[in-house]
């Protein structure tokens, strides 16, 4: 890992750490990152179609990888598998459902509050 990525992983994991026992799909954030970019795909200003296509393929590969997390217990930035059956795509799908459900709860609460006034 790189120094900047290590700091981000550490801070996000600490800030959003779930206090409950981690079980399948029990997390408060999702961070997907690759550390293997090199050459043209690592260049921030390369907008050639071939480079964009290569980045798109890398993104697809990342979505199909198993979800992993930083190991805070060990105190180092090693990836640990959260659930062997959960891919990054499945985790994002689940997280999106949680966010939509939360939005609906807030909207419903606002309707109830405005109708009682």
Residue pairs with C-beta under 8 A, 6 or more apart in sequence:
1 9
1 35
1 77
2 35
5 33
5 35
5 77
6 77
8 31
9 31
9 33
9 70
9 77
10 70
10 72
10 77
12 29
12 31
13 69
13 70
13 72
14 72
16 27
16 28
16 29
17 28
17 72
18 26
18 27
18 28
20 26
22 82
24 83
24 85
24 86
25 83
25 86
25 91
25 94
27 69
27 82
27 91
30 67
30 88
30 91
30 92
30 95
32 62
32 63
32 88
34 58
34 62
37 58
40 46
40 48
40 50
40 51
40 54
41 51
41 54
41 55
41 58
43 51
62 88
63 87
63 88
63 89
63 92
64 87
64 88
64 89
65 87
65 88
66 81
66 83
66 84
66 86
66 87
66 88
67 81
67 82
67 83
67 86
67 87
67 88
67 90
67 91
68 79
68 80
68 81
68 82
69 79
69 80
69 82
70 77
70 78
70 79
70 80
71 77
71 78
71 79
71 80
